[in-house]
Amino acid sequence: MSKLEPIDNGVRRFRPGLMMALCVLVLLGGGWVIFQRVQDKQSDTGSTSPTTKTSGEIKKIREAPAPPPPPPSIHPLAGKRRVFLADGCLYRYQELSFARDLTGQHDYPGAVIRKKDPCLWKFVGVPDKENAYRIFCADPNFPELHGHNLTYTRFQDDDVPQDDHLPFVTLRDNDYCEWQVREAGPKDQYELYCLSGKGPFEDASLGWTDAQEELSSELTTATLGENGTPSWWILPEGKSPELPRRASHLIVMKRGRIMYEDEAREDFEQHGPKIFRAKLKTADDEFERPAEALNYVELVKAIRNSDPVIGHPDFPSLLGAGPAELLDGTASLERPDSMFPFIIPLKVALHPHLIHELTMENTKFWKNDWETLEDFQSHLDESDFADGRVYQGTRFTYIFVSWDP
């Protein structure tokens, strides 16, 4: 047989031997060992605690009593705040700020009330005293005063402190002072009382005065124990109080005994409502407006869903009927008093809180001054329904409304 001829006639066959079988067994054994080790590591990383049914745990959580709510803070106003005068006066909505070189009496910055002078105050709670704070200057323009707290300095005569003069409210870093803040009724309004000091100024309320002595310029200053117990808005940083809506008309209602009322009714029958007029004075203007024969029922219908002042108890109704009964037609629209209420169009959108003086007149009287409210702001009703637009005189009630007929 030639060497070129294959011994198997050209057919190739694979015949595994003993060594091949041993190699296969070794590979299979090694793979099984590696698989077991990986499985063991995965079981080690899991929880070692026995598996429980999650439904039972969820049921326990649902049936467990709710945790008690956290106790209310005894210092809810802690932090940086702005302070505005909220009392019914000429300086309502003006902000508590401070002025340097306030007076020759002392060198401390003095607290003042004025417009367009944003100022931050930091209220720091006094430990263990509910609603008691120290009040520090936090004005970013005066970082050197941030350690100075709001306190008061007495008026001095020949270097002798005087208790019969109104004190100055000042910023000082050497006089610890505490203030108690009490809610005053309407939202965000408070009264502030000085808890430190001696004599007549201890526990006196933070007030204001425009008659402080020995000032470097005409300023409205903060003081203690003046103008009753004025209320203040204490608001978060960047917030200011919402102004009441502008008024378009004035409704005048009889309240007390009116001078020459019989003659007034005769004049009314002869000349109509135009014989009545109101003179109004603001800081920038003075004007007078006569009453007009406007339909009061139409006014009520127009503002019933837009102006909350109709919910005020002093808002006049016909025969005790409210706006809903008027609309339903279940009440008679005949006026029980032909003269009142009468309506005076202002012919200008006016914020009532800016009025300084109001005078009611009957132009047909030789003495036509029925009532003059020189300190008109002091008659302001600050309730939610009034919204700063209901005023009480001795003889009349004045209600400002927003009406666009």
TACOR-V994301 format. One record per backbone hydrogen bond with DSSP energy under -1.0 kcal/mol. CO is the residue of the C=O (numbers start at 0). NH is the residue of the N-H. E is the energy in kcal/mol with one decimal. If there is no record, write none. Layout:
BEGIN
co-><CO:CO>
nh-><NH:NH>
e-><E:E>
END
This chain:
BEGIN
co-><1:5:7:16:17:18:19:20:21:22:23:24:25:26:27:28:29:30:31:32:33:34:35:36:37:38:39:40:52:53:54:55:56:57:58:59:73:74:78:80:81:82:83:84:86:88:90:93:94:96:98:101:108:109:110:111:113:119:120:121:122:123:125:128:130:131:132:133:134:135:138:141:142:144:147:148:150:152:154:156:159:167:168:169:171:177:178:179:181:185:187:188:189:190:191:192:193:197:198:200:203:204:206:208:219:220:221:222:230:231:232:234:235:246:247:248:249:250:251:252:257:259:260:261:262:263:264:265:266:267:271:272:274:275:276:277:278:279:280:280:284:286:288:291:294:295:296:297:298:302:302:306:307:308:311:317:321:322:323:324:341:342:343:349:350:351:355:356:357:358:359:359:360:361:367:367:370:372:374:375:376:378:382:385:388:389:390:394:394:395:396:397:398:400:400>
nh-><4:8:10:20:21:22:23:24:25:26:27:28:29:30:31:32:33:34:35:36:37:38:39:40:41:42:43:44:56:57:58:59:60:61:62:63:130:77:122:120:234:95:232:92:88:91:93:84:113:111:109:215:170:98:221:96:94:137:80:135:78:133:128:131:180:125:178:123:149:121:141:144:145:147:136:171:169:167:161:159:156:152:110:150:148:194:132:192:190:188:233:183:231:181:205:179:202:200:201:203:193:224:222:220:112:208:168:206:85:189:83:81:238:349:345:400:343:398:341:396:260:263:264:265:266:267:268:269:270:271:274:275:362:290:360:288:358:286:355:356:281:279:277:293:298:299:300:301:302:305:306:309:310:311:314:320:325:326:327:329:251:291:249:246:353:354:375:280:372:278:369:370:276:364:361:369:359:357:377:378:379:391:386:388:399:380:397:254:255:392:252:390:250:247:248>
e-><-1.4:-1.1:-1.7:-1.5:-2.1:-2.2:-2.1:-2.0:-2.1:-2.3:-2.4:-2.2:-2.3:-2.2:-1.9:-2.0:-2.3:-2.2:-2.1:-2.0:-2.1:-2.1:-2.4:-2.1:-1.9:-1.8:-1.6:-1.6:-1.1:-2.4:-2.0:-1.9:-2.2:-2.3:-2.1:-1.2:-3.3:-1.6:-3.1:-2.8:-2.7:-3.3:-2.9:-3.0:-1.9:-1.6:-1.9:-2.9:-2.1:-1.7:-2.6:-2.9:-2.1:-2.6:-2.2:-3.0:-2.1:-2.5:-3.3:-2.6:-2.2:-2.7:-1.9:-1.4:-2.6:-2.7:-3.1:-2.9:-3.5:-3.0:-1.7:-2.1:-1.5:-2.0:-2.1:-2.2:-1.6:-3.0:-3.7:-1.0:-2.3:-3.4:-3.4:-2.7:-2.7:-2.8:-2.9:-2.4:-3.0:-1.9:-1.9:-2.8:-3.0:-2.8:-3.0:-2.8:-2.8:-1.4:-1.3:-1.3:-2.8:-2.7:-1.7:-2.1:-3.3:-2.3:-1.2:-3.1:-2.3:-2.7:-2.4:-3.0:-2.0:-2.1:-2.4:-2.4:-3.1:-2.7:-1.4:-2.4:-1.1:-2.1:-2.1:-1.8:-2.5:-2.3:-2.4:-1.7:-3.2:-2.2:-1.4:-2.1:-2.9:-2.7:-2.5:-2.4:-2.5:-2.4:-3.3:-1.7:-3.1:-3.1:-2.5:-2.2:-1.7:-2.3:-2.3:-2.2:-1.9:-1.2:-2.5:-1.4:-2.0:-1.7:-2.1:-2.5:-1.9:-2.3:-2.2:-1.4:-2.4:-2.4:-2.4:-3.3:-2.1:-2.0:-1.6:-2.4:-3.0:-2.8:-2.1:-1.4:-2.0:-1.7:-1.1:-1.2:-2.9:-1.3:-1.3:-1.7:-1.6:-1.5:-2.4:-1.8:-2.7:-2.2:-2.6:-3.1:-1.0:-2.5:-2.6:-2.7:-3.2:-2.9:-1.9>
END
